[in-house]
Amino acid sequence: MSTIAPPARPLRDDVQPTSNETLDRVLTGTITALPVIAIGLAAWQAWGGALGYSDLVVFAVFYLCTSLGITVGFHRMLTHRAFEAKPWVRGMFAIFGSVAVEGPVVAWVADHRKHHAFSDQEGDPHSPHVDHGHGLKGALRGLLHAHVGWIFKHDQRALKTRYAPDLLADPVIAWVNRTFLLWVAAGLVLPFGLGWLLGGSLHTALTGLLWGGFVRMFLLHHVTYAINSLCHFFGSRPYDSGDHSRNLAWLAPFSMGESWHNNHHAFPTSAAHGLRWWQVDVSALVIRGMERLGLVWNVVRVPPERQAAKAR
């Protein structure tokens, strides 16, 4: 008896073609796996009492710079245009975000804009709620896809010319995008160098690379991934955003304020995601500080009446 295969889902016209999916998955898997191995080495080092102050300093410096590169640079400035900035400020934050090794800036921005265009609907690159089944098994499958599985797939990745034409035409951002591998390398060389300067030995240089390079990468990657997965599944929904986005308070300090995710989806262009005085948002504080220094301007703020209109 012959069986008729279900018709293949037609390829969307807003999906970025991939020239070599196998190579892309190998590289993605390598970037995903190496920090996991590094966590084991770091745990062994800490357990053995060999964790030094220089390791923590290097980790803190590079975590702060790269996380703000993602939150202030890639996300609020470039994706949502929540403020305008001097060209060197745009370039600096684009470089910091590239050092985070979450992908080239144009692809990152395009995917995130597509996520907002189709949030938790067909077309969203990383929704935990679309086509993953029902019950506990479906929920777990959806969370895994939204957290890390989607980066290995290419059926919903955003077409750059459609979702980020402004960045392709921006000479500063286009240059940072073209030189992405240089910034990946810098994200490993610079922690090595800072560890050497602080500790004065090859040992502290190597442990600086471990903590400021790979451990930092592991933590930042999974904090970012958690915004896609956990913040569309768990937490509060004070605003009517038309999707499953939620606020997850405990994640806010690690994500520099990104986990006030329901706030963000309700008001995507807002420079601040923490809309209450008690909602920790380091990224918003950085933007406010730069505004006072005259480095950024036209900072988008949401007036109370708009917030009240969308309150659930």
Secondary structure as UniProt FT lines:
FT   TURN            13..14
FT   HELIX           21..47
FT   TURN            48..49
FT   HELIX           53..68
FT   HELIX           69..79
FT   STRAND          84..85
FT   HELIX           87..99
FT   TURN            100..101
FT   HELIX           105..117
FT   TURN            118..120
FT   TURN            122..123
FT   TURN            125..126
FT   HELIX           135..147
FT   HELIX           149..152
FT   HELIX           160..163
FT   HELIX           165..168
FT   HELIX           171..178
FT   HELIX           180..199
FT   HELIX           202..209
FT   HELIX           210..215
FT   HELIX           216..228
FT   HELIX           230..232
FT   HELIX           249..251
FT   HELIX           252..255
FT   TURN            256..259
FT   HELIX           261..266
FT   TURN            268..269
FT   TURN            277..278
FT   HELIX           282..292
FT   TURN            293..294
FT   STRAND          296..297
FT   HELIX           304..310
//
